[in-house]
């Protein structure tokens, strides 16, 4: 176990406090994880929708940063921390106010960089968006 995987276990169990941004933005945490992957279901609320009832892309980007960070946590070495240095979003379809399954995965890992990707899918499996990021590793101080 590392500090990061212990944190993931605590988040999954609902046994730890979340950062204020997670509460403020109603992001939730995660449902499950394993080495190199994470998964959560997210349910939109009216406060974060566009005027036409569609999902706000900037909000999805925030969810992407969160799930991609969780994915990186599954492999981050115990003696390091990490930060997002690159985040890309690709919107495939306009998302309606329906629950989404968000799955993140590690696609590559080196001594200095973790590369991660995530898919946002409707309940019927239809892809709504895809995200990618890189996390730089830094030594604990």
C-alpha positions in Angstrom: 0.0 0.0 0.0 1.1 3.6 -0.7 -0.3 6.8 0.6 -2.3 7.1 -2.6 -3.8 3.7 -2.6 -4.7 4.1 1.1 -6.5 7.3 0.1 -8.3 5.6 -2.7 -9.5 2.9 -0.3 -10.7 5.5 2.2 -12.5 7.5 -0.6 -14.2 4.3 -1.9 -15.4 3.5 1.6 -16.5 7.0 2.3 -14.2 7.0 5.3 -12.3 10.3 4.7 -13.0 13.9 4.2 -12.9 15.2 0.7 -11.3 18.5 -0.4 -13.7 21.6 -0.3 -13.7 21.8 -4.1 -15.2 18.3 -4.3 -18.0 19.3 -1.9 -18.6 22.7 -3.5 -18.8 21.3 -7.1 -20.7 18.1 -6.0 -18.2 15.9 -7.8 -18.4 12.8 -5.6 -15.5 10.4 -5.3 -15.2 6.9 -6.8 -16.9 3.6 -6.7 -14.1 1.2 -7.4 -10.5 1.0 -8.4 -7.6 -1.4 -9.1 -4.1 -1.1 -10.4 -4.2 1.2 -13.3 -7.9 2.0 -13.4 -10.8 3.8 -11.5 -14.5 4.1 -12.0 -17.4 6.2 -10.8 -21.0 7.0 -11.6 -21.9 10.7 -11.6 -25.4 12.1 -11.6 -25.8 15.7 -12.8 -27.9 18.2 -10.8 -29.8 21.2 -12.3 -27.3 23.7 -10.9 -24.5 22.7 -13.3 -26.4 22.4 -16.5 -26.5 24.7 -19.5 -29.7 26.7 -20.2 -30.9 24.0 -22.7 -30.4 21.2 -20.1 -27.2 19.9 -21.6 -24.0 19.1 -19.6 -21.6 22.0 -19.2 -18.2 21.1 -20.8 -16.1 23.0 -18.2 -17.7 20.9 -15.5 -16.9 17.7 -17.3 -13.3 18.9 -17.6 -13.3 19.3 -13.8 -14.6 15.7 -13.4 -12.0 14.6 -15.9 -9.2 16.1 -13.9 -10.5 14.4 -10.8 -10.9 10.9 -12.3 -7.6 11.1 -14.1 -5.9 12.1 -10.8 -7.6 9.1 -9.2 -6.2 6.8 -12.0 -2.7 8.2 -11.4 -3.0 7.5 -7.7 -3.3 3.8 -8.5 0.3 3.7 -9.6 2.0 6.7 -8.1 5.1 5.7 -6.1 4.9 6.1 -2.3 7.7 8.6 -2.1 6.2 11.0 -4.7 3.3 13.4 -5.2 1.9 14.4 -8.6 0.2 17.3 -10.4 -1.7 17.6 -13.6 0.5 19.3 -16.2 -1.7 18.7 -19.3 -5.4 18.1 -19.7 -7.3 17.6 -22.9 -11.0 17.1 -23.5 -12.7 15.8 -26.5 -16.5 16.1 -26.6 -18.0 13.4 -28.8 -21.8 14.1 -28.3 -23.9 16.7 -26.5 -24.6 15.2 -23.1 -28.1 15.4 -21.6 -28.7 15.5 -17.9 -28.4 11.8 -17.4 -26.0 9.8 -15.2 -22.6 9.1 -16.6 -20.1 6.3 -15.9 -16.6 7.7 -15.9 -13.7 5.3 -16.2 -10.1 6.4 -16.0 -7.0 4.3 -16.8 -3.2 4.6 -16.8 -1.8 4.3 -20.3 1.9 4.9 -19.5 4.1 5.5 -16.5 7.7 6.5 -16.3 9.9 7.8 -13.4 8.7 11.3 -14.0 5.3 11.1 -15.8 2.0 9.2 -15.6 -0.2 9.4 -18.7 -3.9 8.7 -18.1 -7.1 8.6 -20.2 -10.8 8.6 -19.3 -14.1 7.9 -21.0 -17.5 9.4 -20.1 -20.4 7.1 -21.1 -24.2 7.3 -20.7 -26.0 4.5 -19.1 -26.6 2.9 -22.5 -22.8 2.8 -23.1 -22.8 5.7 -25.6 -19.5 7.7 -25.4 -20.1 11.3 -24.6 -16.5 12.6 -24.0 -13.0 11.4 -23.7 -10.2 13.0 -21.7 -6.4 12.6 -21.4 -3.9 14.1 -19.1 -0.3 13.8 -17.9 0.7 13.9 -14.2 4.2 14.9 -13.3 5.8 13.1 -10.4 7.6 15.2 -7.7 9.4 14.0 -4.6 7.8 14.4 -1.2 9.3 17.3 0.7 
